[in-house]
Amino acid sequence: MRKTRLIARLDIKGPNLIKGIHLEGLRVIGSPNEYALRYYQQGADELLYMDCVASLYGRNNIGEIVRDAVKDVFVPLTVGGGIRSVNDANELLRCGADKVAINTAAVSNPELISEVARRFGSQCMVLSIEAMQVGVGKWEVFTDNGRESTGLDVIDWVKRGVDLGAGEILLTSVDREGTRKGFDIDLVQAVTQEVTVPVIASGGMGKPEDMVDAVQKGGADAVAMADILHYNRATVGDIRRVAKLAGLDVRNYEAA
């Protein structure tokens, strides 16, 4: 059994940490690296940086933020947004990222998944999926921060992505994102039943117990948390305590 990981998610727009609802109506929260340091000190197992508008505007400036973060933060960093090529991935890894998350470019060029996995190892290639429910037990893949419909079925795409070399899945429910209503457990379960690689559930965490449901009912290996941390509704430590009480296998962490 893999340990359950608690991942702090930081959505970035330009130099700012932002937060939206259904990936829209983005509000500025503050400086991403101040928050990153706080979550690292609280005991986050990993950090996830997502440049929300990189694909939209065809730009990528998150490298500087990552380079800055790794001076103070010593847990694995996954970085996504605007990665269109092996060179883009390489650049972020050189800035200090441990893994890259790719969504939009992977949909338009699935071979990119294999290229990144071959060059850097599949553990480095995270397939980021923005899922929107389109029927009972059916979800469609969206790109460009939940704006663009692709016609791809989430389950089909997940299986194909893993076959191509993705070593981890970041699964974001657009329907739940920012709503505090809990993760889409049906979606998480539908994906985890089909693949053997780790799945990170993202979108909708409203209280620490939602994380327990994502793992125990949904089969997630990790949860990505944003709103609950940014607005101080719980610390990473609070969430870890709830996880332990529920019997989840989480990393022991004692704040310095």
N, C-alpha and C positions, 0 to 999 in steps of 0.2 A: 504493500500500500504506500502511495505517495503521501507525503505530508501536505495538509491543506495550507495553501499560501494566502496571505492577506496582502493585497496589492493596492497601493494608493494610486488612483488615476488622476492625472493632471492634464486637462484639455487646454491647449494653448492657442491663442490667436495673437499673432505678432509677438510683442514682449510680455503679454499678459496671460495670467491664469483666468480662465473663464468657465462659466457653467450655464447650461441651457436646460430646456425641457423638450423632450423628443428631438434633441440635437439642434433646437432652434431657440430664438430669443436669448441670445448669449449675453450674459452679464459678466462684467469684469469683477473678479474676486480679489486679485492682488498680484504680487510677484511670485511666479511659479517656484522659484528656487527657495524662497523663504518658507513656502508651504512644504516643499519637498524635504527640506531640512527638518522641519517639525515632524513630519510623518516618519522620517528615518529615525529620529530620536525617540519617537513613540514606539518604534519596533516594527515598522512595515517590513515585510519580507522582500518586497520588490517595489519598484516605482514604474509607472507606465505614463509616458509622455505622448500625447496625441496632438499633432498640429491639425486643428480642425478645418482650417481653410486652405491648407497647402495645395490640395488637389484642385480645389475650386479656382484658385488664382494662379495655379501653375508655378508655385514658388516654394521654396523651402529654406527657412531661416532658423530652424530649431537647433541646428548644430551648435550655435553659440551658447544657447541655453543649456544644452547637454554638457558642453565643455566646462561650463561654469559649475554645473551641479556636481560633477564627479570629483571636484576638489573637496567637497564636504560630505558626500553621501557614498556609503560603501556597501550598497546592496545592488543586486542586478537591476539594470535599467532596460526597459523595452521602449523603443521609440517608433512612432508611426506618423504618417501624413506626408504625402507628396513624394514617396519613394517610387521612382519609375524605372530604375535600372540597377544593375549590380554595382555600378559606380556610386549611385546615390546611397545604397546600403553601406558600401565600403566607407564612404565619407562619414556617415553617422557612427559606424563602429570605431573609426579612428578618433572621433570626438569623445568616445567613451561609452557609447551604447553597448549592451551585451547582446541584445536581440533587436530585430527590426520587425515591425508589424506592417503588412501590406494588404490593402483592400482594393482600391480603385484600379491600380495598375495590374494587379493580379487577375482581375476580371477581364480587362481588355487584352492582357497578354499572359495567359496561364503559365507559359513556359518560364516566366520570370521566377515563379515559385521554385522550379527545378534548378534554375541557374543560381539563385541565392543559396539554396540548400547545398548544391554541389560545391560552391565556392567557400562557404563559411560553416557548413554543417547544418543538418536539419533542425537542431536544437535552437539555431539562431533565426530560423525562418518562421515567424508567427503569421498565420493567416487571420487577418482581421475581417470579421463578417458583421455587417449591419443588417439585422433581420427585422422584417416587418410582417406581422401576421396578415395573411390574405384569405384565410379560410380555416375551418376546423382542422387542427393538426397540420396546417400548411403555412410556411413562411417563405417570403421572397427576399433575395439578396438585394440590398440597396448600396449605392456608392455615393461619393461626394458628400459625405456627412449626412447620409439619410435622405438626400434630395433626388437622386437619380434611380429610377426603377431599372432593373436589369432583365427581368423575366426568368432569372435563375432560381431554381428551388434550393433552399438552404441546405437540405440534407444531401441532395445530389452534389452540390458544390463543395460541401465539407469533405465528402468521400473522395471527390476528385482531387481536391487540394492536398489531402493527406497522401494520396497515391503519387502526386507530383513531387512530394517531399516536405510539405509543411510539418514541422515538429510540434506545433502547439496551435490551438485555436483561441482567438479572442472573440467571444460571442457577445455582441451588444444588441439588446432588444431596444429598437427605436421606440416601440410602443411604451415601454416602461421607463426609458431613460429620463432621469430628472423628476419622476412622478412620486417617488418615495412609497410606491405601492408594493415593493418586493420584486424579486426577479421573476421572469417568465419561466416558471419551473417546467412547464410542458415543453417549451423550446429547448431548455438546457438538457432535459432528459432525452428528447428526440435526437439531439446531437451526440450526447455522451454514449448513447447505446450503439452508435454507428462507428465510432472511431476509438482507437486505443491510445491516441496521443492526449496529453493534458488539455483540458478545456477550462478557460477562464470565463466565468459568468460576469457580465457587465450590464448595468442599466437597471435602476429601480430600487437599490438598497435603501430602505427607510429606517430600519432598526437592526441591531446586531443579530437578532434571531433570523432575519431574512437570509443571512449568510449560511446559517445552519441548514435551512431548508434547501438552499442551492446545492449544498454538498450532500446532505443525507437523502433528499428526495430527488434532486436533479442529477446527482453524480458528478458535479463540478469538482475540479482539482484545486481551483483557486477562485477567489472573487475579487473583482475590481471595484473600488469604492471611491466616490468623489464627494457628492453632495453631503453625505452624512459626516464626513470629515471636515470639509470646507466650512460648514456652518456650525461646527463644534457640537453636533448632536451626539457624537460619541468619539472617543479617541481610539486609535488602533489597539491600545491596551485594553480598553473596555470590551472591544470586539473579540480580542484574543481570550479574555476571561470567559465570555459567553460560549465561545467555541470549545474551550476546555471543559466547561460544565456540561456541555452537550456530548462530550466524549470524542470530539474531533481530535485528530492527531495534528497539532500545530507546534511550531517551533517554540521552545522555551525562550522567553526573552525577559530580562530584568533591566529596567531602565537604569542608566548610569546615575 
